[in-house]
């Protein structure tokens, strides 16, 4: 087996990406403090045709060298907006017809593998701060919460890892 080179990968241009049909999923970053995590979410979003990213609160916005370090240009292909207040972003999404999920460990959460999605609906997931998670007021505002089952000694995953797992799961259910 020989590794593919950049030409073999046959990737589309940023202009072609902008015109490619996206999955009906928006990611909301609620006060994510690490620019590397933010860049990773952009890069994952690019890979799996994410509709958009909403950056909220203290979450840094492009252009930013630390975001670019992990996004590798995906901050220029994935659509994004900024809201000072996460609750306002969730309110906007709900009024626009999105089903909004917080990704958080709560009572009566839906395990990721059990979530049922419809290709004709729009979804948003809210991912929280690296230490505090999604704000309780935002959790209360969401339609439901998604939890990633974990079986080790730790009680949480890095926010960019969580984003990757959830975005991939939604992509599988909404794209294929």
Secondary structure, DSSP 4 states (H G I P E B T S, - for coil): -----TTTT-PPPHHHHHTSPPEEEEEEEES---HHHHHHHHHHHHHTTEEEEEEETT---SS-HHHHHHHTTGGGTS-EEEES-HHHHHHHHHHTTEEEEEES--TTPEEGGG----TTSEEEEEE-BTTTBS-HHHHHHSSEEEE----SS-S---HHHHHHHHHHHHHHHHH-
